[in-house]
Amino acid sequence: MTDTPRRKKLIETGIPLKKINEESAREKSLRHGLPSTLHLYWARRPLATTRSILFAQLVDDPASHPEKFPTVEEQDEERSRLHRLMERLARWENINDAELYREANRLIEESSGKVAVLDPFAGGGSIPLEAQRLGLESHASDLNPLPVILNKALIDFPARFCGQASVNPEAKISSVNRAEGMADDIRYYGKMLRDKAFDKVGHLYPKVKDENGEERTVIAWIWARTVTNPNPANPVQVPLVRSWWLSKKKGHEAWIKPVIEDGTIRYEVQHNADGPTGDAEGTVSAKGAISIIDETPIDLKYIRNEGKHGRLGNVLIAVVAEGDRGRLYISPDSQQSDAADVPKPDDIPFELLPDKALGFRVQAYGFKMWSDLFTNRQLTVLTTLADTVSDVRGQVLKDALAKGLPQGEPLDAGGTGAQAYADAVSVYLALAVSRQTDRCSSIASWQNIGEKIRNVFARQAISMTWDYAEANPFSSKSGNFLGQVNWVMEAIQNVPSRPQGEAHQADAAARDYVNVVVSTDPPYYDNIGYSDLSDYFYVWLRRMLRKVLPSTVLTALTPKTQELVANPYRHNGRDGAAEFFVDGFNHVFAHIRETANTEMPMTVYYAYKQQDEKSGTSTGWYALLDGLIKAGWEITATLPVHSERQGRTRQINSNALASSIVLACRPRPEDAPSVTMRIFNSVLRSELTEELRTLMTSGIDPVDLSQAAIGPGISVYSRYSRIREADGSDMPVQKALEIINRTVDEVMGDADSDYDPDTRFAVKWYQSYGWNQENTGMADQLARSCGTSPDTLVRGGMFEAAGGKSRLLTPAEMADEYWHPLQDDHVSLWEACIRMAGILDAKGVDKVAPVMAEAGELLPLDYIRALGFRMYHEAEKRKDTEGAIRFNNLVSMWDDLSVKASTENVARPAVQGELDVA
């Protein structure tokens, strides 16, 4: 092995995860202006995360430069400075801080030189975009043409036309920054596209009269699918409705009342809070449907069969219109219903839906082609918008030439003149039309809480919708086309536009990896069927971009066979899909390993979700780790990152995709040694002991500790060429993870010897019984073994023993904000920790700070925090969700509590010898 120690990067020693995760979660609430609003793509990484990870991946840890920072104190000080800079980088509001980004780029070049970053599974483009924002040469590739188009639109076209002034006739400024000129043209020509389409088909979207006879612009028409009542005595079309409610907003409630007269059904909108509840809220559920004519049960098999034979119908049940002070909900009439009765256009997308695919359910109801997911009126307006893009492109070209731009080469040929500029603007207009399809489909629905259109891909699937909302693309509210144009425009306003980036269609298993640093977010086993879902948009984008990006939209549908997803419908069942994914994954990362940069780690994101419910094992997680290690990689860090705010019950106690792990990986030396399991266990315990202490003082939350601890553990496992078990076989990664988790338990348990007797007792009691009652004899026996007694525990204010039964007092019972540790003659670590957790939960930070300040006079606060980590770990094992949340919150708020506590005036009670008797 080489004698030259490699320089560790920040990502391999620790980063300010808490702040990065907070900013990543906050991105979801910002929305406007984020590049993610350019167009939908699934499982996009938060920009705060990718930006921070890239910086940490490329900047040296101060300990790697003893010549600059010779002492541990100097290294810690510089590391803290870098962490503070990372916290500023993570904040979205700082993206225009030129000085901050110059400093970040300087630090990267100082550590790693001028580097090129590549994401071979570029997807929604977060990693390539943030590499560009950090001033790096950015490369994106993907097998799927939809991500290729999105990445070109983010890192290529804005850079190619950086500083280009608007060419539209209304443009008033000639000097612009970044892609501001292009964004202005997207706005102008997007409105032109909308107006041209309205001139052609606007008559299909009539206004509706309100109760006063005043005409109002429709926002959406609410339709219900219908099926023939299976009761032969009443063979009428009955509605299939998920919910009759239109608005549940307090004071603005509205719902649909079906009225049955002479065997027919009409629909009236009611404006009160007396609408149906429970099973009566709709007519269809996951179990089946019911006929509102005669309450005949309707089996889903029957509905599917009717759908396959083309016998599902539609009926208008309500109209939503623009009001002076919010939405208006209006009963339907024949005029509004008849307006939608238009013939299907001739030139529609004829591409077929997949027979079966991940995330698809609609084929079972008779949907065969992509165009079947749209009503005839929707198909008419979408084909009109799509076909009008080329007309507007011609006008952009004419205006660009009039502004003095040379004709130049087309965009697809690398052009930068008028022709390429018109092509680029038309790409963004096409993306706006594609965005419209997500809200202009019979799969879109009405959201009665937010009073808006719920888009098709509210989930990463295409699921059957019974009552659907047909948006008016020419309104000014939810689901309108100008809204889509504005989302695209705002996204482009905020892209960095420098330096030039590149995006290409390529198979990750075959492309070149020479002279690049890889950071990537590969597919998540079988969680998302990217290519099949992408076809929903691709059939429309290809229609609009065949002449603009011919090299990207070559195929009728997105490539499927080579896509690295464990799709059981495409690879001979679950076993075949698993084999395909593992082989493909191993091949990709072995290929990257062949020319990997040994000076800088690769980073790989993994969404920690894929779990086998029966065995509790994480199939995709094992496949990822095993694939990387077998491909010749040593895993040097694992970092838990989040895109949702922490602390909610659902996140601590669920299998949610919000939590991801980022792995830092280095090429394992060819001559890496092999060791026995005994040596592995010894090295693992030694290194985990120190690493856990470091992690617990680094600001990490308890909820993340287990995942973060995998890093140093799997680093030990992956640094060896093989680890021999007692029978001579190689230790598999699954067993290594089991040993790592067990060792984490043991190392955390080693802290018991540092606890006072009462705390040792309480931890052991909780491990066995939680907060439950048990026989007092058991309490007496355990207490004696720990050097205490039940009476002492009761006097200590943490235990209850009466009537032969004993139990620990809960945090809620100990949440006394007026507790003064300095006036208590018996304070244990346990009492302080539990009281603080309870007070924080019940009263908040301000009430905990005085208690912490006093407790700190008696006990080491670091020990209390460590106990909080320990108790989260124990609560999680016991599936004590409330306890886990309390302990996680206490530790995650520790820094804030410490700052607040430092401002408290602590008055120690005077003892007799200290009395002033003068």
PyMOL commands that set and color helices and strands:
alter all, ss='L'
color gray80, all
select helices_A, chain A and resi 10-12+17-30+35-38+47-58+62-64+72-90+92-94+98-112+126-133+145-160+180-204+278-281+300-308+334-339+362-365+370-373+376-402+411-413+418-437+456-458+481-493+530-545+573-594+619-630+649-652+677-696+702-718+733-754+757-769+776-786+790-795+821-823+829-843+845-858+861-877+881-892+894-901+912-914
alter helices_A, ss='H'
color red, helices_A
select strands_A, chain A and resi 116-119+137-142+208-209+215-216+218-228+237-240+245-247+254-261+264-270+284-285+288-290+297-298+313-323+326-330+445-447+452-454+467-471+501-505+517-520+602-607+633-642+659-667+674-676+722-724+774-775+799-802+805-808
alter strands_A, ss='S'
color yellow, strands_A
deselect
rebuild
show_as cartoon
